[in-house]
Amino acid sequence: MNFRVSDQKSVPVEMMSQNELFSAAHDRELGAKIIELPYRNSSLSMLIYLPDKVDGLPELEKKIVGYTPNLSKMDVTLRLPKFKIEFSTQLNRVLKAMGIQDAFQKSADFNDLVEDSKVYVSKVIHKAFIEVNEEGAEAAAATAILTVRYSMPRPSSQMVFNADHPFAYVIRDGETIYFQGHYVNPN
């Protein structure tokens, strides 16, 4: 399948497809479709915001700050690119700005933690990743699988959620957001 990175350009991408019961909505004011992909055995979920327009992501991202979607259970035909996004950053400067200074000095005292008292922190590196494929979604070090309860009655509402152009995503636990980003190009 092709992923439309703009109105004029498409690139090939490997897509996954599911027909399932999801919490979803189309918000006309937002100009987007929203779907919640729950993680199995977890209170985490991934919200995906798909703008109605191929080039609508920048405007949508401004609107969803502090936005709480009103979702309903419905039958959804979901087409979503398989993707993996990695992020890595060094936190030394941030931690020092928060007042953690001594740990980075050669005179740091870690005697209660290690036998060799000649240690100090040289680098603190934070790395996060998000991966979505047919087996489910994985975020950070926690593995989760998209799940659906089959015992619930099937609603009459239906939606096609074809994420074939740039979209925003949020991984959250209730109202607490752990990851937020966007998918704009498979390459």
Order of alpha helices (4+ residues) and beta strands (2+ residues): beta-beta-beta-beta-beta-alpha-beta-beta-alpha-beta-beta-beta-beta-beta-beta
